[in-house]
C-alpha cells in the first residue's frame, strides 16, 4: 500500500493536471504508516518441535487495524 501511495504521489507531482491526487497519495501514505504502527504483533514459540503463534487479546488499536486492513 505504501508503494502504491508513493507512486500516486510521484505521478501526481510530475504530471500537470493531476496535482489534485498529491493529497490523495499523502493521505494513503499516512494511513499506511499508522497501519504499520498499530499492526497486531504476535509472539512465536515452539512446543514439541512445532511452531505456535501466541497473540494477545485484541486491544483498540488492533481492532482499528483489522477494520481498515482486513486479512
C-alpha positions as CSV (number, residue, x, y, z in Angstrom):
1,X,0.0,0.0,0.0
2,X,2.8,2.4,0.8
3,X,4.4,1.8,-2.6
4,X,1.2,2.4,-4.4
5,X,0.7,5.7,-2.4
6,X,4.2,6.8,-3.2
7,X,3.7,6.1,-6.9
8,X,0.4,8.0,-6.9
9,X,2.1,11.0,-5.2
10,X,5.0,10.9,-7.6
11,X,2.9,10.7,-10.7
12,X,0.6,13.5,-9.4
13,X,3.6,15.7,-8.6
14,X,5.2,15.2,-12.1
15,X,2.2,15.3,-14.4
16,X,0.5,18.6,-14.9
17,X,-3.3,18.5,-14.2
18,X,-3.0,15.6,-11.7
19,X,-1.9,17.8,-8.8
20,X,-5.2,17.1,-7.0
21,X,-4.0,13.5,-6.5
22,X,-1.0,14.6,-4.5
23,X,-3.1,14.9,-1.4
24,X,-4.6,11.5,-2.0
25,X,-1.1,10.0,-2.2
26,X,-0.1,11.7,1.0
27,X,-3.2,10.6,2.8
28,X,-2.6,7.0,1.7
29,X,1.0,7.2,2.9
30,X,-0.2,8.4,6.3
31,X,-2.8,5.6,6.6
32,X,-0.1,3.0,5.7
33,X,2.2,4.5,8.3
34,X,-0.4,4.4,11.0
35,X,-1.4,0.8,10.0
36,X,2.3,-0.2,10.4
37,X,2.4,1.3,13.9
38,X,-0.8,-0.4,15.1
39,X,-0.5,-3.8,13.4
40,X,-1.1,-6.8,15.6
41,X,2.0,-8.3,17.0
42,X,2.3,-12.0,17.8
43,X,4.8,-14.0,19.8
44,X,6.2,-17.1,18.3
45,X,7.3,-20.0,20.4
46,X,8.0,-23.7,19.9
47,X,6.3,-26.5,21.7
48,X,7.1,-30.2,21.0
49,X,9.0,-29.1,17.9
50,X,6.0,-27.2,16.5
51,X,5.8,-23.5,15.9
52,X,2.9,-21.8,17.5
53,X,1.9,-18.1,17.4
54,X,0.5,-16.5,20.5
55,X,-1.4,-13.4,20.2
56,X,-2.5,-11.0,22.9
57,X,-6.2,-10.1,23.4
58,X,-7.1,-7.6,20.7
59,X,-6.9,-4.0,22.0
60,X,-8.5,-1.0,20.5
61,X,-5.5,-0.4,18.1
62,X,-5.7,-4.0,16.8
63,X,-9.5,-3.6,16.3
64,X,-9.0,-0.5,14.2
65,X,-6.2,-2.2,12.3
66,X,-8.5,-5.1,11.4
67,X,-11.3,-2.8,10.5
68,X,-9.1,-1.0,8.0
69,X,-6.9,-3.8,6.8
70,X,-9.0,-7.0,6.9
71,X,-6.8,-10.0,6.5
